[in-house]
Amino acid sequence: MRQLLFCLLLALPAAALAQDTDLELVLLADASGSIDSREIAFQRQGYAAALTDPEVLAAIAGTAYGTIAVTYIEWAETTAVIAPWTRIDGAEAAAGFAAHLLAQPRQARGRNAIGGALLEGLRQIEQNDIQGWRRVIDFSGDSANNHSGPGIAEARAQVLAAGVTINALPILRPGDPGRAQGGLEALYEQRIIGGMGAFVVTAESRASFAEAVKRKLVLEISGALPGAPHLAQAQKE
């Protein structure tokens, strides 16, 4: 019995070391044909500003490890890693990630391929050399159409089966009814998000995009659920 207890105690530090960050976060940003070069830059600026915001940095510092790992990928018919996996443990690392993100040229082009984008997010998580307590794909876009590649339902099921959560940030176009039937927010709740604590945070206009990104990152990093009643809070399977 003593020998068994000794072996169990030896195993505990190893198990703890196997998890070397709190969160693995894939930022999947829309670069399809509906997003022009100005909007590409606008989206990147929103994410760069959010990741370096004091509120987001405080959320990172408050995690169990005080670090998260992030990559930024733009998706269309093809996908492109714009900023590779980076451990963010404070303002300096966040600023470096943001600077790299803003300096890169546009690389992904073509029509919507949401299913392929989700599977690329999963591949990036499964093939990196990072192990996190939580694994999340943060999907953003202004459409729920899928013109090529794997279907959304098929890809989503594969991501969820791997234990990865999908959250979403729909970017509403003028006149989009949001949560009403056929609105982009409703479609993302129904078709995109899933996993433990999955939720939607909506950018109701281009002007509110950066603030929506910041709010979404704080929630994802802290592991909290949105408090506003109009947001999807339940686990979806």
N, C-alpha and C positions, 0 to 999 in steps of 0.2 A: 504493500500500500504506500509506504513512504517513497519507494522508488517511482511509483506511478505519479504521486503528487509532485515529486521533483521534476519529472519529465514535463508535466503540465505547466509548471512554473517557468521552465526553460522555454517552452513554446510561446508563452505570452508576449515577451518582447519582440520575437520574430514576427508574430502576427501583427503587432502594432506597427512595426517598421514597414510591413508590406503595403500599408496605406500611406503614401507619402504626400498627399495633398487632400484638401477637403472636397474639392469639386473639380471635375473635368467638364469644361463647358465649350461646346462647339457653337460659334456664332455663324449661322447660315443666312447670308444676306442676299436679297434679290438683285440679280444683274441681268435679268431677261430683257427682251426687247421693249417692254413698257417702261423701263428705267433708263433714262438718258445719262450722258456722262456727268451732267451737273448734279443729277440726283444720286449717282454713284458717290460723288464727292461729298454730297450732303449727308448721305447715310454713314459714310466713314467718319465724317466729322462728328456726327451724333454719337457714335460708339466710342470714338477717341475721347470726346468730352466726358462721356459717362464713366468710362473706365478710370479716368484720372480725377473724377469728382471726389471731394472729401467724404461724402456720404457713402459712396461705393467702397472707397478705401477703408472706411471704418467698418463696413460690413465684412470685408475680407479679413481685417485684423481680428474680428470677433468670431471667426470660425475656429474649429478645434485645432487646426494646424497653423492658422494665420496665413494660409496661402491658398490660391486656386490656380488651376492651369487652364489657359484659354487659347483657342485658335480661331481665326476669322477666315471664313470661306465664302466666296461669292458663287452663286449658282444660276444656271440657265440650262441650256441643253448640255453644256459642259460645266464643270466646276473648276475652281481655281483657289488654291490656298494663298491668300493674300498676306496673312501674318501667321507664321507657324506656331506650334505649341510653345507657350511661354508660361513659366511660373510667375505669378504676380504675388509679391509679398510686401508691397509697399509702393510709395509714390514713384521711386526711381524706375522700378521694373514696369509699372503701369505707363509711365511717360515714354519709355523705350518702345513698348509695344505700340502705343498710339502713334509715335513718330514713324515707325516702320509701316504701319497700316496706311498712313496718309501719303507716304512717298511712293507707293506702288502704282504701276499703270493698270488700267482695266484689262482683264484677261478672259473672263467668262462672257460668252455671248450666245444668242439664240433664243428660242422660245422656251416656255415653261416646261420643266421636267422635275416636278416636285418629288416624285418617288425616287428618282435617281439622286436628288440632293439629300434626301433623308438617309439613303443607304451610304452615300459618301460620308455623311456625318458619323454614321455608325462605324464605318471602316476606319475613320480617323481615330475614333476612341479605342477601338479594339487593337489597332496596330501601333499605338504609341508606346513609349516606355514609361508611362506614368500610371500610377494606381491611385484612384481617389475613392473616398467614401461614397460620393454621389456622382452620377454621370448624366449630363443633360445636353440635349440639342435644343438650341434657341433658334427657332425658324421665323424669319420675317419675309413678308412679301405683300404685293398689292393685288393678288389674284389667287384663285383656287383651282385654276385650270392646269391640266397635265397633258401636254401635247406629244410627248415622246418618252421612251424608256419605261421602266417598271411602273405599275399602277400605284397610286397613293396608298390604297388600302393594304396592298401586298407589302409595300415597303414599311409602312407604319407597323404592321403586325410583326415584321422581322425585328424592327428596332425595339419594340416593347418586349418581345420574347427574350431579348438580350439584357433586359433590366434597365434600359435607358429611358429616361423621361423625355418627352417632347413638349416644350412650351412654344407659344406662338405670339408674334407681334404683327397683326394685320395692319397694313397702312391703307386707310380708307381713301378712296377717290371722292371728289365732290359728288354729292347726291347718293352715296352708298348708304343703305339703310342700317348698316352696322349689325345689330343683333336681331333685327327683324328678319322674317323668312327671306332667304336668298341673299342676305347681307354678308359681307366678307367675314365679319366677326363670328356670326352664327356658323358659317361654313367651316371656319378654322376650328371652332369648338367641336363640331360634328366629325370632321374628317382628318384633322391634323394632330391635335394635341392628344396626349395619352401618357399613362404611367403614374407613378406615385405623386400625388399633389399637383398634377398638370394644370396649367392655367393659361389664360389669354390676357394680355395687356394690349390695348388698342391705341394706335396713333391716329387720332381722329382727323388730323390734318398734317401736312408737311411741317407746319410751324410747331406742332406739339411733339414731333418725332423724338427729339433729343431727350425731352423730359420723360416720355414713355419708355425709352431705352433705359434711362437711369433707374426709373422705378422698377422695371422688370429685372434689371441686374441685381438690385438690392434684394428683391424677393428671392431670386434664384440663389444668390450667394448665402443669404441667411437661412434659406430653407423654409421661409415663412410662406403662408398663403395670402393672396390679396384679401384685403378687408372689405373692399367695395362689393355690394351685393350683386352688381351686374356682371361680375367676373366669374368664370368657371372655376370652381374650387374642388369639386369632387374628383376622386381618382377615376380615370376613364380607362377601360380595358378594351 
